[in-house]
Amino acid sequence: MTEPALQSQPASPLEAYKEILQKVIETRPSGTRQRLAEGLGKNRSFISQITNPAYPTPVPVQHLEIIFHICHFTNGLEITNYC
């Protein structure tokens, strides 16, 4: 019998948040990254940095409300693997 595959756990809360944000953006309609960049007054490469767990760039706290508004976080988002 084979062992079940273990899901990799994020190494830090920042990585966990970025993985969640990345999944949320991937499930949104085309253009969400651009709308987010415009809403934050940044370019799309900044959005890539704050949504990629491989980059240590933190998500600035002043941007959180705009991110939540544009990305439409829902209660149905499956985040149990990150908690």
C-alpha positions as CSV (number, residue, x, y, z in Angstrom):
1,M,0.0,0.0,0.0
2,T,1.3,3.5,-0.8
3,E,1.5,6.3,1.7
4,P,-1.0,9.2,1.1
5,A,0.7,12.3,-0.3
6,L,1.4,14.8,2.4
7,Q,0.4,18.4,1.6
8,S,3.2,20.8,2.1
9,Q,2.6,23.3,4.8
10,P,3.6,26.9,4.4
11,A,6.7,27.8,6.3
12,S,5.3,31.1,7.6
13,P,2.0,32.9,8.1
14,L,3.1,35.2,5.3
15,E,3.5,32.3,2.9
16,A,0.2,30.9,4.0
17,Y,-1.6,34.2,3.3
18,K,0.1,34.6,-0.1
19,E,-1.0,31.1,-1.1
20,I,-4.6,31.9,-0.1
21,L,-4.4,35.3,-2.0
22,Q,-2.9,33.6,-5.0
23,K,-5.7,31.0,-5.1
24,V,-8.4,33.7,-4.7
25,I,-7.0,35.7,-7.6
26,E,-6.7,32.6,-9.8
27,T,-10.4,31.9,-9.3
28,R,-11.5,35.4,-10.2
29,P,-12.3,36.7,-13.7
30,S,-9.7,37.8,-16.1
31,G,-8.4,41.3,-15.4
32,T,-8.5,40.9,-11.6
33,R,-4.7,41.4,-11.3
34,Q,-4.9,44.5,-13.4
35,R,-7.8,45.9,-11.4
36,L,-5.9,45.2,-8.2
37,A,-2.8,46.9,-9.5
38,E,-4.8,50.0,-10.5
39,G,-6.6,50.0,-7.1
40,L,-3.4,49.9,-5.2
41,G,-1.7,52.4,-7.5
42,K,1.0,49.8,-8.4
43,N,2.1,47.8,-11.4
44,R,1.3,44.2,-12.1
45,S,4.7,43.0,-11.1
46,F,4.0,44.2,-7.5
47,I,0.9,42.1,-7.5
48,S,2.9,39.1,-8.6
49,Q,5.3,39.7,-5.7
50,I,2.7,40.0,-3.1
51,T,0.8,36.9,-4.3
52,N,3.8,34.6,-4.8
53,P,4.8,32.7,-1.6
54,A,8.4,32.4,-3.0
55,Y,8.9,36.2,-2.7
56,P,9.5,37.6,0.8
57,T,7.7,40.8,-0.1
58,P,5.2,41.4,2.7
59,V,1.7,42.6,1.9
60,P,1.5,46.2,3.1
61,V,-1.2,46.5,5.7
62,Q,-2.6,49.7,4.1
63,H,-3.5,47.6,1.0
64,L,-5.5,44.9,2.7
65,E,-8.9,46.6,2.6
66,I,-8.5,47.3,-1.2
67,I,-7.3,43.7,-1.7
68,F,-10.4,42.3,0.2
69,H,-12.7,44.6,-1.8
70,I,-11.4,43.9,-5.3
71,C,-10.8,40.1,-4.8
72,H,-14.1,39.5,-3.1
73,F,-12.9,37.1,-0.4
74,T,-15.8,34.7,0.5
75,N,-16.6,32.7,3.5
76,G,-16.7,29.6,1.3
77,L,-13.0,29.7,0.5
78,E,-11.4,26.5,1.6
79,I,-8.5,27.5,3.9
80,T,-8.4,24.6,6.3
81,N,-5.1,23.4,4.9
82,Y,-3.5,26.7,6.0
83,C,-4.8,26.9,9.6
